């Protein structure tokens, strides 16, 4: 077998195949060069699905004597020594981007150095570099690309439709605009202005513009030398795909499943299956903690310890979510609003025009519910207090069980708003009107009517109290005469043993019975043995991926969500006026009471102004 040295044009085309897989990758490289040049204004124009495009900036420009080096391989202003690779503060650093792009396109490079009297340009025609010529141009640089991949037909056929390629290009523009809010961005497609974002005062303001929603909140967090900055939507503003989770590491837009998993874990028990939040995540860390040089297109990074990155994102996001910033003011979480990822237009699942009250029984709509029942299949709501080993609400407070039910003919005081303390929370400040369909609590404030799903609301309260009891070590424990033995992989046994103290808090006492087996000598009285074995096996698999505390809490949360669902007041169950009022008070104990543990919205709001329109009382 004969070994030969590859020709330079072959080497360039190979490099182009790695660095420039599609027009969006090409554009990203050019934008990164503009950012590295200190540009504060960037204008992008594309046509033919990105096979023809230009990027113009007001950066510092290139000296005329350096222009021939623009197209040379491994020529760069970003690094000088090998050690520089581990302390990068810029985007491009290999010196391959323009050389690769120019080998598969016609590239016209025009630049005028800041402070220079004139500009210069050079044309490279599919790898053939022309002369440097003087030309008139403003300070900055313009790179024009045309005929992309014309000399490589095999690469052309792998490009998708023009519309699909433009969608990917839009994503690149959005990502770079998100990360650089102090840069003015202008994007045109086929001569039409698509995006124009002036320099923003803050990252949050830019995110609201780019992601086209005002319902965004932000937080920062530090953990083990890592920092995270998150901007996120409330759990009511969601999309049906994960593409609106934007992740950045060291200011680079990357695709990282671990960071996406951290986001979804932070929204645990707040989203339904198939729902995703709108979220911006930026992680920074010491340079020696991450390798940004593992992918030719720089779309991925590798952490020395991925768990640190996971935790700093999870902690920062979950901390902010649990404060429920959307509760500020007088508004409550709205019904789920889906934002289409492609068009970014929104629509609501519920419409005032089609809302109807449907009775499941012959009980008429009134200001009070019929007397509550005490049978096991239709238990009344029993308010307040921590959840014990049996979370059935009827057993929580014996005093509540002895209270008299409200008669069908309500006293006059039930028709008026009860007095509230000024510090009342959102839910307890509502005036309870009655119950409809034996399922929904009807309440009101001065500007709107509110329907509360009694089962979903009580489910959240029970779930939170179960989680609280576990964290505080208040679970009832059942000791086993004969320990349960389960077989696992050795690494899985090690993972479970590392969490033995945490498991014992919920009543699960585990010991290592062998290199690949565990012995369980106690478990919570509310958990079946089979369910515990399955839960531990799942827990063992997740510990190594997410870290012990996250995997453990996820497993426990899933279990408690199921328990709460089967232990609380049901739809079709009558509640007394006092029980409805107490449920709303209990909801105020927990900031995330606007959503059941499975992510369903607990309430719907109907502004009186909209009702007046629907009834023709207001034009």
N, C-alpha and C positions, 0 to 999 in steps of 0.2 A: 504494500500500500504506500503510495507516494504522498508525502506531505508538502504542501505549497503554501506560500504566504499569500493571504487574500489581498486583492487590490483595494485601494482606498475607497473607490466608489461602492464596492460590495460591502465593505465595513460600514460605510455611512448608511447604506440602505438597511443593514441589519440593525444598526443603532436606531434608525428612524422607526423600524417596526416595533422596537421596545418602548421608545419614548413617545412616539406619536401614533398611537393605535387608531385614533379617530380625531376629527376636527376639534372636539371639546378639549382633548389633551393638548393639542397644539395651542389653543387659545389660552389655556391655563398657564402654560410655560411663558407665553408672551406677557400675560398680565403680571405674573410673578416678577419678571424682569423689570416691568414698569414700577412695581412696588419697591423693589430693591433699589431702583434709581431715585427714590424719594418723590415720586409723582403724587400730586394732590388732585389732579384731574385726569381721568382716563376715559377715552371715547372708543367704543368698539362698533364696528360695522361688519355684518356678515351677509353672505348671499350663497346661493347654490348649496344649501345645507351645510355651510361652513367650509366648503372647498375653496371659496374665495372670501377672504376676511382681512381686516386691518385693525391695528391697535395703535392709538395715538395718545401720547402722554406729555406732561409738562415737566418730566424729570430732568436730571442734571445733564443728560445727553452724553454722547461719545466723542472723544477727540478724533479728528480726521485721520491721524496716523494710526489709530487703533482700529479703524473700520475694517481693514482686511482680516484682522484677527477675529472679527465677529463670527466669521464662517469657519474658523479653524477648530478642529476637534481638540477638546481638553484645554481650551483657552478660556480663562475666566478671571474676573476681578474679585471673586467671592472667597477663594482660599489660596494659600501659598504653601502651607506645610500639611503633612498627613494628620497632625494633631488637630488641625482646624476642622476636620470632619466631625469631631466630637464636641465642638463648641460653636456650632453654626448659629448665626443670627440673621441669616438671609435665606431666601428660597433656593434659587438655582445655585449649583456649586460644581456640577460635573463638567460644565463647559461643553455639553453635547447638544443642547436643545436647538440652537440656531443652525449648527452644522447639520444636524439630522433633518430639520425642517427644510433647509435649503437644498438638500439632496433629493427631495421628493416633491419640489414645487418651484415656482418662480417667486423669488423673494426680493422685494425692493426695500432697502433699508435706508431711511433718511434720518439724520440727526443733526442737531445744532447744540453745541455745548453752551451751558449757561454762561453768559458774559461774552460769548463769541460774536463776531460781527456777521457771520454768515453760516449757512449749513452745508452739509455734504451728503452725498448719497452714493450707494453702490448697489448694483444689481447682481443677483446670483441666479442663474438659469439652470435649474436641476444640477447643482453642484459646480457649475462653471462661473467663477467669480469675475466680475467685470472691473473696470477702472473706477477709482474714487473720483467723483465729479462734484464741483461746487454747485450749490443750488440755493434758492431762497427758501427759508423755512423758519417757523417760530422756534423758540427755545424748547427743547425736548426731543422726543424720538417718535417716529412712525414706522411701523413694520407692516408692509402689505404683502399678503400671500395670495397666489392664484394658481390654478391648475394643479391643486393638491392631488398627488398619487397618479397623475397622468402617465408617468413613466413606469408605474407599477400597476398594471391592470388587475393583477390578482388581488391587490390590496383594495382597489376600488370596489370590487364586487362584494366585499365583505362589509362595506358601509351600509347603514340602514337608509330608510327614506329620508328625504330632506327634512320633513317635519320631525322625525324621530331624532335626527342629529341636532336640529335646532333646539329641541327640548333639553338635550344634554348640555348644549351650550348655555342655555338659560340657567341651568342649575349651577354651572361654573360661575357665571356672572353673579348670581344671587349669593353663592357661598363667599366669593371674594368681597362682595359689597357688605355682607354681614360682618366679616372679620375686620374690615377696614372702614369704619363709619365716618372717619374724618376725610375720606377721599370722595370727590364728586364723581359719579358714574353716569355715563350716557351709553345706551345700547340701542343700536338700530339693526333691523333685519329687513332686507330688500328695500332699503331706503326709508323705511317707516320707523319712527321712534317707538320703541317697546318699553324701555325703562329709562327713567331719569331721576336719580336720587342725589340731591344736593348734600354737601357735607353736613353730617348730623352732629348735634350737640352731645349725644351719648350713644352708647351701644344699644340701649333699650329703645331709644327713638328710632334708630336705624332698623332694628329688628321689627318693630311695629310697622314700618314702611315696607320693608322687603317681604315680610310674611303676611302682610295685609290683615292684621288684626290688632286691636288695642288691648285685648284681654291677655296681656302678657305681663309677667312679673319676673324679678331677678333676685339672685343671691350669689354670694361668694363664700368659699370655704377653703380651709387649709388643713392638710392632714399628712403627716409623715413626710414633709418636704414638698408635697404636691399641692398645687392650687387649682381650684375650679371656679369658673364663672358660668352660671347657668341662667338662661332666660327661658321661661316656660309658660305654657298656657294652663288655664284652670282645667279641671277634668271634664268640664262641660264642652270645651272647645277642642274637638278632636278631628282626626282624619282617618281614612280607611286603609292607609298604607303607611309604612315606616319612613317614607322618603322625607318627611318633614322633621326628622330628628337629624340635626346638623352637628357633626362632631369635628372638633379641631384640636390638634396637639401641637404645641410649640408654634402656634399661629398658622399651622398648615391644615387645610381641609383634608380629612382622611375618612376612610370607611373602616370603622372599628366595631366589630360585633360586641366586644366586651363593654365598651362605653354605651352602646345602644341597650345592652342588657341591664346596665346600671340605671339607665333612665326608666326602662319598663319596670324594674324592681322598685324604684322610688314611687311609681304610680300604683303599686300593688294594692288591690282591693278597691280601686277607684275607676278602673276602666273595664268595659265589657270585652269579650273576645272579639278580635277584629278591629278594635279601636286603638289609635295611637295618638300621643300628644304632639303638639307643635313645640319643639324644644331646640334651643341652641346650647351647645356644651363646648366650653373651651378649657383645656387642661394644659398647664405649664408645670415643668418639673426641672430639676437639675439636668444639664445636658448628658451627664453620664448615666442617667436613668432610662434613656430612650435612644433607640437607633432609628433615625429617619432615613437611612440609606438602604432600606431592604427592598424597595420596589422601584423600577425604572421610571414610572410615572409619579412617584412620590405620593401615591394615594393610600399608603399604609405605613404604619410604624410598628416597632416592636419594643415593648417595655421590658426592662430587666425583671420587674415584679409587677405583673399586670393587675394584681389584687390591689395595689396601692392606688392605681388609676381608677379602678372600679369603685373603691371605697370613697375617694374624694368626690367623685361625681354623685354617688348614691347619697352620702351624708349631706352634701350641699343642697341637693334637690329635695330630698325627703324632709330635711329641716325646714325648708321654705314651704313645701306643700302642707306640712302639718300645722303651719301657722295660718293656713287658709286665707291668704291675702285678698282673695276675691270677696271676702266677707266685709272688708272695709267699707264704711258707708252703710247704706240701708238695703243693699241688694243681696239676694241669695243666689246660690248656683242656679244657672238656667238649665232648661232641658238640653240634652246633648245636641250640639251644633256641629255638623260635619262640614269640614272645609275640603273641597275637592283639590287634590294635590296638583292636578294638571292646570285647571283654570283658576284655582284658588278662590272660587266663589262659594258662598255658603248657603245652606238651606236648613230649615228646621224640620225635625221629625214630626212636630205637632203644629197644627194650624188652628187658629181661632175659629175660622169659618167652618171647620169640620168637627170641632169638639162637641161631644154629646155626653150627657149623663144618662147611663143605662142602669136600670134597677135589676139586680139579680134576684130580688124577692119582692114581696108585696109591701114591704115596709116603705112608707112614703118619705120623701125628703123632708127633714124637719130640723129644728135647732138642737135636738137631742137624739141620742140613739135609744133603742129599746133596752130594757133591762139586760145586763150582761149575764151570760150563762156560766155555770160552774162545772159543766161536764168536761171530761178530759179532752174531748174532741173540739171544744169551743171555749177555751179558757179566756178570761178577761185579762186585760193588761194590768200588771201589778208594778207600780212605779218604784224607781230609785234603788240605791243600794248596790253593793258589789255582787258579782255573780259567784255563787258557790259551786260545789261539785256537780249539782244538778241545775242547769241553767234555765229550767222551766220558770217562766216569769211568775206563775201563780204561787210558787213556793218561796218567793223572795221575802215578802213581808206579810205576815199573818194579819197585821192590822189593816192592811189594804183590803184583804179578803172579806173582812167583816163590815166594810162600809156599805151603806145603802145605795142601791142603784137609783139613778134619776128616773122619775116616772115619765111616761109619754107626754104628759101635760107639763111642760117645763115651767118652773117659777119664773117670775118676771126678770129676776136678776140675771138669768142665763141668756137673756136676749140682749144684754148690754155688755160692752167691753169691760172686763175685769180690770181693777186697778193694777198697774205694774210699777215696779221700782224703776227708776231712771237707768240703772245699770243693767237692765234685762238684756239677754242676748237676742239674736235675731228671731229664733223660733218661739221663745217664751213671750216675746212682745206681740206675737200675732193674736188676734181676737178669734177664738174658736166659735164658729157658727153652728156646726153640726157635723154629721156623717152622711155620706152619700154612697149608695151601692154597697153598704156594709164593708167598704174597702178604703175609702178616702176620707180623710179629715178635711172639712171645708173651713178655711180660716180667711181672715182679711186684715189688711192694713188700710190706711186712709187712701192709698193710691192703687190698690190692686187686690184681687182675690187670689188665694193660694190653695192648691189642692196638695195634700200630703198623703203619700202612700203609706198606710199604717204599718203594713208588714215590712216594707223596705226600711222605714224609719226605725222601727223597733229592732230589726235585724242588725243595723249598724250599732245601736246602743248595746245590745247583747254581745256583739262581736268585740267591741272595744273593752267591755268589762271582762270578758274572758281573757283577752290579751293582757289586760292590766293584772288580773289575778295570777296569770302565769309569770309575768315579769316580777311580781312581788312575792312569788313563792307561795301562793295561797291555794294550790290545787290539792284535792283529796287523793291520797295514795292508797293503792291496793298492793299488799305484799303477796308474793306468790310462794306457795309451798314448794313447787318444783320450778326452777328457773326455765325460761324459754331459751333455747339455743338456736342461733341462726348462723348460717355459713355465708361468708363474704370473701371478697378478694382481700389480700393482706393490706393493700393501700387503703381500702375502704374501712377495714377494722381500725387502722391507725386514725383515720379521719373521725370516726365515731367516738373513739376513746378520747380524742383531743377535745371533744365537746361534752364529756361526761358530767362536768359540773353544771353546765347549762341544762343538760337533759334531766339531771336530778331535780332541778328547780320545778320541772313540770311533772315530777313523780316517776321518771324513767331512770332506774338504776341499772347501769350496764357495767360489765366487767369483761376483760379479755379472757376467753376460755381456751384459746389456742392461737396459733399464728394467723388462722383465717376463720375464726369463729368468735361470736359474742354470746354472753349469758345475760339475760334480762331477769332481774329478781323482783322488780316492782314496776308498776305502771299506773297512770291515772285511772281512777275507777270509771271514768266516763269514756275510756277508749277500749275498744275490743282488741284482743291479742293479734288477730289477723291484720287488722288495720295498722297496728303499731309496727309489725314486721315489715309490711310493705312501705310504710313511711320511712323507716330507718334505712331500707335499701335505697330508696330514692334520695334520702338525705346524704348517704355516703357518696353517691354519684355527683351530687351538686357541690359538696364541700370543696373539692379540689378545683372546681371551675369558678365558684363565686366567693369562696372564703367561708369559714365556719359559721360566723354569726348571721350572715345573710341567708345561707342555705337553711339553717335551723329555723330562723324566724319565718321564712317563706313556708316551710313545711308546717309549722305550727299555725300560721295564719290561715292556710288552706283548710286545715282540720277544723279550726274554730269557726271559720266562715260557714262550713257545712253544719256544724253543731248549732250555730245561731239560727240558721235558716229553718231548722226543724224544731226550734225550741221557743219560738216567739209567737205573738199574735198573728193570726192569719187573715188573708183576704176573706171577706164574707162573714166576719165576726163582729158582733155588735160591741161598741164601747160606750161607756157612760161619759158624760161631759167631763167629770173630774179625771177620768182615765185619759181622755184626749189631751186635756190641759197638761197633765203630768208627763205624758209622753213628749210633748213639745219642750217642757222644761228639761227633761232628761237629755234631749237632743243637744241642748246648749252646752252640755258637759264636754262634748267632743267636737273639735273644729271641722271634722270631715263628715258631719252628719248629713250633708246634702247628698250622699251617695251610699248605697248599700254596699256590703263587702264584696259583691260581685260586679260593682261598677254601675248599677242602674241608678238613674236620678230618683231622688226621693220625692221631689216636688215639681209642680208646674205652676207658673205664674200667669195670671190673666189681668193685665192692666185695665182699670175701669175705663180709661180713655179708648182702648181698643173695643171693649164691649159696647161703649156708647156709639162707636162707629158702626159696629155690626148691627146694632138695633136701630140705626138711623137717627139717633139722637144728636149726632154731631157730624157735620159735613167735613 
